[in-house]
Amino acid sequence: MYWRMFTPQVEGVGIIEVILILVIVIGLVLIFKDEISAIVEQAFEAITGDSGEIIGGSEGP
């Protein structure tokens, strides 16, 4: 019973932290929207190019 007097009251802090992190992430996405979309497009182009090579298959030994 006495231990409750010395433990900090941190109820609800987790929700506030999650909301702040989401706000920061959304802000960063809005700021770097063009750069993020360019990176994603390059990644998909690389994946589709490599998948054709894998599916077509190079004849092994």
mmCIF file as gemmi writes it, N, C-alpha and C atoms, coordinates in Angstrom:
data_model
loop_
_atom_site.group_PDB
_atom_site.id
_atom_site.type_symbol
_atom_site.label_atom_id
_atom_site.label_alt_id
_atom_site.label_comp_id
_atom_site.label_asym_id
_atom_site.label_entity_id
_atom_site.label_seq_id
_atom_site.pdbx_PDB_ins_code
_atom_site.Cartn_x
_atom_site.Cartn_y
_atom_site.Cartn_z
_atom_site.occupancy
_atom_site.B_iso_or_equiv
_atom_site.pdbx_formal_charge
_atom_site.auth_seq_id
_atom_site.auth_asym_id
_atom_site.pdbx_PDB_model_num
ATOM 1 N N . MET Axp A 1 ? 0.826 -1.186 0 1 0 ? 1 A 1
ATOM 2 C CA . MET Axp A 1 ? 0 0 0 1 0 ? 1 A 1
ATOM 3 C C . MET Axp A 1 ? 0.869 1.248 0 1 0 ? 1 A 1
ATOM 4 N N . TYR Axp A 2 ? 1.982 1.212 0.709 1 0 ? 2 A 1
ATOM 5 C CA . TYR Axp A 2 ? 2.848 2.387 0.76 1 0 ? 2 A 1
ATOM 6 C C . TYR Axp A 2 ? 3.611 2.58 -0.543 1 0 ? 2 A 1
ATOM 7 N N . TRP Axp A 3 ? 3.811 1.501 -1.3 1 0 ? 3 A 1
ATOM 8 C CA . TRP Axp A 3 ? 4.575 1.624 -2.54 1 0 ? 3 A 1
ATOM 9 C C . TRP Axp A 3 ? 3.848 2.48 -3.559 1 0 ? 3 A 1
ATOM 10 N N . ARG Axp A 4 ? 2.526 2.581 -3.463 1 0 ? 4 A 1
ATOM 11 C CA . ARG Axp A 4 ? 1.756 3.416 -4.389 1 0 ? 4 A 1
ATOM 12 C C . ARG Axp A 4 ? 2.055 4.898 -4.203 1 0 ? 4 A 1
ATOM 13 N N . MET Axp A 5 ? 2.462 5.27 -3.028 1 0 ? 5 A 1
ATOM 14 C CA . MET Axp A 5 ? 2.759 6.684 -2.767 1 0 ? 5 A 1
ATOM 15 C C . MET Axp A 5 ? 4.037 7.112 -3.47 1 0 ? 5 A 1
ATOM 16 N N . PHE Axp A 6 ? 4.942 6.166 -3.72 1 0 ? 6 A 1
ATOM 17 C CA . PHE Axp A 6 ? 6.238 6.516 -4.282 1 0 ? 6 A 1
ATOM 18 C C . PHE Axp A 6 ? 6.358 6.197 -5.772 1 0 ? 6 A 1
ATOM 19 N N . THR Axp A 7 ? 5.379 5.51 -6.339 1 0 ? 7 A 1
ATOM 20 C CA . THR Axp A 7 ? 5.435 5.224 -7.771 1 0 ? 7 A 1
ATOM 21 C C . THR Axp A 7 ? 4.848 6.404 -8.531 1 0 ? 7 A 1
ATOM 22 N N . PRO Axp A 8 ? 5.483 6.787 -9.633 1 0 ? 8 A 1
ATOM 23 C CA . PRO Axp A 8 ? 4.967 7.937 -10.388 1 0 ? 8 A 1
ATOM 24 C C . PRO Axp A 8 ? 3.662 7.601 -11.092 1 0 ? 8 A 1
ATOM 25 N N . GLN Axp A 9 ? 2.843 8.581 -11.235 1 0 ? 9 A 1
ATOM 26 C CA . GLN Axp A 9 ? 1.576 8.424 -11.936 1 0 ? 9 A 1
ATOM 27 C C . GLN Axp A 9 ? 1.831 8.675 -13.419 1 0 ? 9 A 1
ATOM 28 N N . VAL Axp A 10 ? 1.935 7.623 -14.201 1 0 ? 10 A 1
ATOM 29 C CA . VAL Axp A 10 ? 2.267 7.75 -15.616 1 0 ? 10 A 1
ATOM 30 C C . VAL Axp A 10 ? 1.128 7.277 -16.516 1 0 ? 10 A 1
ATOM 31 N N . GLU Axp A 11 ? -0.057 7.239 -16.016 1 0 ? 11 A 1
ATOM 32 C CA . GLU Axp A 11 ? -1.19 6.795 -16.808 1 0 ? 11 A 1
ATOM 33 C C . GLU Axp A 11 ? -1.475 7.821 -17.903 1 0 ? 11 A 1
ATOM 34 N N . GLY Axp A 12 ? -1.641 7.36 -19.127 1 0 ? 12 A 1
ATOM 35 C CA . GLY Axp A 12 ? -1.942 8.247 -20.232 1 0 ? 12 A 1
ATOM 36 C C . GLY Axp A 12 ? -0.723 8.806 -20.94 1 0 ? 12 A 1
ATOM 37 N N . VAL Axp A 13 ? 0.448 8.643 -20.378 1 0 ? 13 A 1
ATOM 38 C CA . VAL Axp A 13 ? 1.64 9.173 -21.012 1 0 ? 13 A 1
ATOM 39 C C . VAL Axp A 13 ? 1.918 8.426 -22.306 1 0 ? 13 A 1
ATOM 40 N N . GLY Axp A 14 ? 1.647 7.143 -22.35 1 0 ? 14 A 1
ATOM 41 C CA . GLY Axp A 14 ? 1.875 6.356 -23.544 1 0 ? 14 A 1
ATOM 42 C C . GLY Axp A 14 ? 1.051 6.853 -24.72 1 0 ? 14 A 1
ATOM 43 N N . ILE Axp A 15 ? -0.18 7.226 -24.47 1 0 ? 15 A 1
ATOM 44 C CA . ILE Axp A 15 ? -1.052 7.722 -25.533 1 0 ? 15 A 1
ATOM 45 C C . ILE Axp A 15 ? -0.53 9.047 -26.074 1 0 ? 15 A 1
ATOM 46 N N . ILE Axp A 16 ? -0.099 9.921 -25.19 1 0 ? 16 A 1
ATOM 47 C CA . ILE Axp A 16 ? 0.43 11.211 -25.622 1 0 ? 16 A 1
ATOM 48 C C . ILE Axp A 16 ? 1.695 11.02 -26.443 1 0 ? 16 A 1
ATOM 49 N N . GLU Axp A 17 ? 2.554 10.112 -26.019 1 0 ? 17 A 1
ATOM 50 C CA . GLU Axp A 17 ? 3.783 9.844 -26.768 1 0 ? 17 A 1
ATOM 51 C C . GLU Axp A 17 ? 3.479 9.31 -28.152 1 0 ? 17 A 1
ATOM 52 N N . VAL Axp A 18 ? 2.526 8.394 -28.257 1 0 ? 18 A 1
ATOM 53 C CA . VAL Axp A 18 ? 2.163 7.828 -29.554 1 0 ? 18 A 1
ATOM 54 C C . VAL Axp A 18 ? 1.597 8.912 -30.468 1 0 ? 18 A 1
ATOM 55 N N . ILE Axp A 19 ? 0.763 9.779 -29.933 1 0 ? 19 A 1
ATOM 56 C CA . ILE Axp A 19 ? 0.184 10.863 -30.738 1 0 ? 19 A 1
ATOM 57 C C . ILE Axp A 19 ? 1.277 11.81 -31.22 1 0 ? 19 A 1
ATOM 58 N N . LEU Axp A 20 ? 2.215 12.156 -30.356 1 0 ? 20 A 1
ATOM 59 C CA . LEU Axp A 20 ? 3.303 13.046 -30.777 1 0 ? 20 A 1
ATOM 60 C C . LEU Axp A 20 ? 4.175 12.409 -31.839 1 0 ? 20 A 1
ATOM 61 N N . ILE Axp A 21 ? 4.471 11.129 -31.699 1 0 ? 21 A 1
ATOM 62 C CA . ILE Axp A 21 ? 5.274 10.431 -32.704 1 0 ? 21 A 1
ATOM 63 C C . ILE Axp A 21 ? 4.528 10.394 -34.034 1 0 ? 21 A 1
ATOM 64 N N . LEU Axp A 22 ? 3.232 10.124 -34.005 1 0 ? 22 A 1
ATOM 65 C CA . LEU Axp A 22 ? 2.455 10.115 -35.246 1 0 ? 22 A 1
ATOM 66 C C . LEU Axp A 22 ? 2.449 11.479 -35.919 1 0 ? 22 A 1
ATOM 67 N N . VAL Axp A 23 ? 2.317 12.536 -35.138 1 0 ? 23 A 1
ATOM 68 C CA . VAL Axp A 23 ? 2.33 13.89 -35.696 1 0 ? 23 A 1
ATOM 69 C C . VAL Axp A 23 ? 3.671 14.176 -36.364 1 0 ? 23 A 1
ATOM 70 N N . ILE Axp A 24 ? 4.758 13.774 -35.724 1 0 ? 24 A 1
ATOM 71 C CA . ILE Axp A 24 ? 6.092 13.998 -36.295 1 0 ? 24 A 1
ATOM 72 C C . ILE Axp A 24 ? 6.271 13.188 -37.575 1 0 ? 24 A 1
ATOM 73 N N . VAL Axp A 25 ? 5.853 11.929 -37.559 1 0 ? 25 A 1
ATOM 74 C CA . VAL Axp A 25 ? 6.009 11.087 -38.742 1 0 ? 25 A 1
ATOM 75 C C . VAL Axp A 25 ? 5.175 11.622 -39.899 1 0 ? 25 A 1
ATOM 76 N N . ILE Axp A 26 ? 3.944 12.019 -39.632 1 0 ? 26 A 1
ATOM 77 C CA . ILE Axp A 26 ? 3.091 12.569 -40.685 1 0 ? 26 A 1
ATOM 78 C C . ILE Axp A 26 ? 3.69 13.862 -41.235 1 0 ? 26 A 1
ATOM 79 N N . GLY Axp A 27 ? 4.235 14.687 -40.361 1 0 ? 27 A 1
ATOM 80 C CA . GLY Axp A 27 ? 4.882 15.915 -40.816 1 0 ? 27 A 1
ATOM 81 C C . GLY Axp A 27 ? 6.074 15.633 -41.705 1 0 ? 27 A 1
ATOM 82 N N . LEU Axp A 28 ? 6.892 14.661 -41.328 1 0 ? 28 A 1
ATOM 83 C CA . LEU Axp A 28 ? 8.05 14.304 -42.152 1 0 ? 28 A 1
ATOM 84 C C . LEU Axp A 28 ? 7.625 13.744 -43.5 1 0 ? 28 A 1
ATOM 85 N N . VAL Axp A 29 ? 6.574 12.944 -43.509 1 0 ? 29 A 1
ATOM 86 C CA . VAL Axp A 29 ? 6.08 12.397 -44.768 1 0 ? 29 A 1
ATOM 87 C C . VAL Axp A 29 ? 5.592 13.521 -45.673 1 0 ? 29 A 1
ATOM 88 N N . LEU Axp A 30 ? 4.888 14.491 -45.112 1 0 ? 30 A 1
ATOM 89 C CA . LEU Axp A 30 ? 4.402 15.602 -45.93 1 0 ? 30 A 1
ATOM 90 C C . LEU Axp A 30 ? 5.558 16.447 -46.462 1 0 ? 30 A 1
ATOM 91 N N . ILE Axp A 31 ? 6.589 16.633 -45.665 1 0 ? 31 A 1
ATOM 92 C CA . ILE Axp A 31 ? 7.728 17.448 -46.096 1 0 ? 31 A 1
ATOM 93 C C . ILE Axp A 31 ? 8.512 16.739 -47.19 1 0 ? 31 A 1
ATOM 94 N N . PHE Axp A 32 ? 8.759 15.433 -47.022 1 0 ? 32 A 1
ATOM 95 C CA . PHE Axp A 32 ? 9.606 14.689 -47.95 1 0 ? 32 A 1
ATOM 96 C C . PHE Axp A 32 ? 8.798 13.783 -48.876 1 0 ? 32 A 1
ATOM 97 N N . LYS Axp A 33 ? 7.578 14.189 -49.197 1 0 ? 33 A 1
ATOM 98 C CA . LYS Axp A 33 ? 6.68 13.37 -50.011 1 0 ? 33 A 1
ATOM 99 C C . LYS Axp A 33 ? 7.295 13.022 -51.368 1 0 ? 33 A 1
ATOM 100 N N . ASP Axp A 34 ? 7.86 13.999 -52.054 1 0 ? 34 A 1
ATOM 101 C CA . ASP Axp A 34 ? 8.425 13.755 -53.378 1 0 ? 34 A 1
ATOM 102 C C . ASP Axp A 34 ? 9.62 12.808 -53.318 1 0 ? 34 A 1
ATOM 103 N N . GLU Axp A 35 ? 10.483 13.001 -52.335 1 0 ? 35 A 1
ATOM 104 C CA . GLU Axp A 35 ? 11.656 12.146 -52.202 1 0 ? 35 A 1
ATOM 105 C C . GLU Axp A 35 ? 11.257 10.707 -51.874 1 0 ? 35 A 1
ATOM 106 N N . ILE Axp A 36 ? 10.263 10.552 -51.006 1 0 ? 36 A 1
ATOM 107 C CA . ILE Axp A 36 ? 9.809 9.215 -50.624 1 0 ? 36 A 1
ATOM 108 C C . ILE Axp A 36 ? 9.201 8.499 -51.822 1 0 ? 36 A 1
ATOM 109 N N . SER Axp A 37 ? 8.379 9.199 -52.599 1 0 ? 37 A 1
ATOM 110 C CA . SER Axp A 37 ? 7.764 8.556 -53.756 1 0 ? 37 A 1
ATOM 111 C C . SER Axp A 37 ? 8.817 8.18 -54.795 1 0 ? 37 A 1
ATOM 112 N N . ALA Axp A 38 ? 9.862 8.999 -54.966 1 0 ? 38 A 1
ATOM 113 C CA . ALA Axp A 38 ? 10.933 8.666 -55.914 1 0 ? 38 A 1
ATOM 114 C C . ALA Axp A 38 ? 11.683 7.414 -55.463 1 0 ? 38 A 1
ATOM 115 N N . ILE Axp A 39 ? 11.952 7.307 -54.174 1 0 ? 39 A 1
ATOM 116 C CA . ILE Axp A 39 ? 12.65 6.129 -53.649 1 0 ? 39 A 1
ATOM 117 C C . ILE Axp A 39 ? 11.804 4.876 -53.832 1 0 ? 39 A 1
ATOM 118 N N . VAL Axp A 40 ? 10.506 4.985 -53.559 1 0 ? 40 A 1
ATOM 119 C CA . VAL Axp A 40 ? 9.619 3.83 -53.703 1 0 ? 40 A 1
ATOM 120 C C . VAL Axp A 40 ? 9.531 3.408 -55.17 1 0 ? 40 A 1
ATOM 121 N N . GLU Axp A 41 ? 9.429 4.384 -56.076 1 0 ? 41 A 1
ATOM 122 C CA . GLU Axp A 41 ? 9.376 4.053 -57.499 1 0 ? 41 A 1
ATOM 123 C C . GLU Axp A 41 ? 10.655 3.354 -57.955 1 0 ? 41 A 1
ATOM 124 N N . GLN Axp A 42 ? 11.796 3.848 -57.514 1 0 ? 42 A 1
ATOM 125 C CA . GLN Axp A 42 ? 13.064 3.21 -57.875 1 0 ? 42 A 1
ATOM 126 C C . GLN Axp A 42 ? 13.143 1.787 -57.32 1 0 ? 42 A 1
ATOM 127 N N . ALA Axp A 43 ? 12.651 1.59 -56.119 1 0 ? 43 A 1
ATOM 128 C CA . ALA Axp A 43 ? 12.675 0.259 -55.513 1 0 ? 43 A 1
ATOM 129 C C . ALA Axp A 43 ? 11.804 -0.701 -56.313 1 0 ? 43 A 1
ATOM 130 N N . PHE Axp A 44 ? 10.595 -0.263 -56.7 1 0 ? 44 A 1
ATOM 131 C CA . PHE Axp A 44 ? 9.716 -1.139 -57.475 1 0 ? 44 A 1
ATOM 132 C C . PHE Axp A 44 ? 10.284 -1.418 -58.858 1 0 ? 44 A 1
ATOM 133 N N . GLU Axp A 45 ? 10.933 -0.442 -59.481 1 0 ? 45 A 1
ATOM 134 C CA . GLU Axp A 45 ? 11.561 -0.683 -60.774 1 0 ? 45 A 1
ATOM 135 C C . GLU Axp A 45 ? 12.676 -1.723 -60.644 1 0 ? 45 A 1
ATOM 136 N N . ALA Axp A 46 ? 13.448 -1.626 -59.581 1 0 ? 46 A 1
ATOM 137 C CA . ALA Axp A 46 ? 14.513 -2.595 -59.364 1 0 ? 46 A 1
ATOM 138 C C . ALA Axp A 46 ? 13.94 -3.984 -59.103 1 0 ? 46 A 1
ATOM 139 N N . ILE Axp A 47 ? 12.861 -4.042 -58.357 1 0 ? 47 A 1
ATOM 140 C CA . ILE Axp A 47 ? 12.239 -5.338 -58.05 1 0 ? 47 A 1
ATOM 141 C C . ILE Axp A 47 ? 11.678 -5.962 -59.315 1 0 ? 47 A 1
ATOM 142 N N . THR Axp A 48 ? 10.957 -5.188 -60.124 1 0 ? 48 A 1
ATOM 143 C CA . THR Axp A 48 ? 10.364 -5.754 -61.334 1 0 ? 48 A 1
ATOM 144 C C . THR Axp A 48 ? 11.448 -6.144 -62.331 1 0 ? 48 A 1
ATOM 145 N N . GLY Axp A 49 ? 12.515 -5.373 -62.427 1 0 ? 49 A 1
ATOM 146 C CA . GLY Axp A 49 ? 13.609 -5.731 -63.321 1 0 ? 49 A 1
ATOM 147 C C . GLY Axp A 49 ? 14.297 -7.013 -62.89 1 0 ? 49 A 1
ATOM 148 N N . ASP Axp A 50 ? 14.53 -7.136 -61.607 1 0 ? 50 A 1
ATOM 149 C CA . ASP Axp A 50 ? 15.198 -8.339 -61.097 1 0 ? 50 A 1
ATOM 150 C C . ASP Axp A 50 ? 14.286 -9.551 -61.128 1 0 ? 50 A 1
ATOM 151 N N . SER Axp A 51 ? 12.989 -9.333 -60.954 1 0 ? 51 A 1
ATOM 152 C CA . SER Axp A 51 ? 12.071 -10.479 -60.969 1 0 ? 51 A 1
ATOM 153 C C . SER Axp A 51 ? 12.008 -11.092 -62.344 1 0 ? 51 A 1
ATOM 154 N N . GLY Axp A 52 ? 12.089 -10.273 -63.41 1 0 ? 52 A 1
ATOM 155 C CA . GLY Axp A 52 ? 12.13 -10.831 -64.756 1 0 ? 52 A 1
ATOM 156 C C . GLY Axp A 52 ? 13.365 -11.675 -64.966 1 0 ? 52 A 1
ATOM 157 N N . GLU Axp A 53 ? 14.464 -11.252 -64.386 1 0 ? 53 A 1
ATOM 158 C CA . GLU Axp A 53 ? 15.699 -12.017 -64.494 1 0 ? 53 A 1
ATOM 159 C C . GLU Axp A 53 ? 15.592 -13.338 -63.727 1 0 ? 53 A 1
ATOM 160 N N . ILE Axp A 54 ? 14.951 -13.29 -62.59 1 0 ? 54 A 1
ATOM 161 C CA . ILE Axp A 54 ? 14.8 -14.505 -61.776 1 0 ? 54 A 1
ATOM 162 C C . ILE Axp A 54 ? 13.805 -15.463 -62.426 1 0 ? 54 A 1
ATOM 163 N N . ILE Axp A 55 ? 12.666 -14.94 -62.889 1 0 ? 55 A 1
ATOM 164 C CA . ILE Axp A 55 ? 11.64 -15.8 -63.488 1 0 ? 55 A 1
ATOM 165 C C . ILE Axp A 55 ? 12.148 -16.384 -64.81 1 0 ? 55 A 1
ATOM 166 N N . GLY Axp A 56 ? 12.779 -15.534 -65.632 1 0 ? 56 A 1
ATOM 167 C CA . GLY Axp A 56 ? 13.33 -16.016 -66.888 1 0 ? 56 A 1
ATOM 168 C C . GLY Axp A 56 ? 14.422 -17.025 -66.638 1 0 ? 56 A 1
ATOM 169 N N . GLY Axp A 57 ? 15.137 -16.781 -65.555 1 0 ? 57 A 1
ATOM 170 C CA . GLY Axp A 57 ? 16.169 -17.706 -65.112 1 0 ? 57 A 1
ATOM 171 C C . GLY Axp A 57 ? 17.356 -17.749 -66.037 1 0 ? 57 A 1
ATOM 172 N N . SER Axp A 58 ? 18.473 -17.696 -65.45 1 0 ? 58 A 1
ATOM 173 C CA . SER Axp A 58 ? 19.693 -17.91 -66.234 1 0 ? 58 A 1
ATOM 174 C C . SER Axp A 58 ? 20.069 -19.366 -66.07 1 0 ? 58 A 1
ATOM 175 N N . GLU Axp A 59 ? 20.455 -19.956 -67.141 1 0 ? 59 A 1
ATOM 176 C CA . GLU Axp A 59 ? 20.802 -21.374 -67.093 1 0 ? 59 A 1
ATOM 177 C C . GLU Axp A 59 ? 22.032 -21.581 -66.248 1 0 ? 59 A 1
ATOM 178 N N . GLY Axp A 60 ? 21.89 -22.37 -65.223 1 0 ? 60 A 1
ATOM 179 C CA . GLY Axp A 60 ? 22.992 -22.654 -64.317 1 0 ? 60 A 1
ATOM 180 C C . GLY Axp A 60 ? 23.817 -23.82 -64.801 1 0 ? 60 A 1
ATOM 181 N N . PRO Axp A 61 ? 24.845 -24.16 -64.058 1 0 ? 61 A 1
ATOM 182 C CA . PRO Axp A 61 ? 25.726 -25.284 -64.466 1 0 ? 61 A 1
ATOM 183 C C . PRO Axp A 61 ? 25.044 -26.608 -64.414 1 0 ? 61 A 1
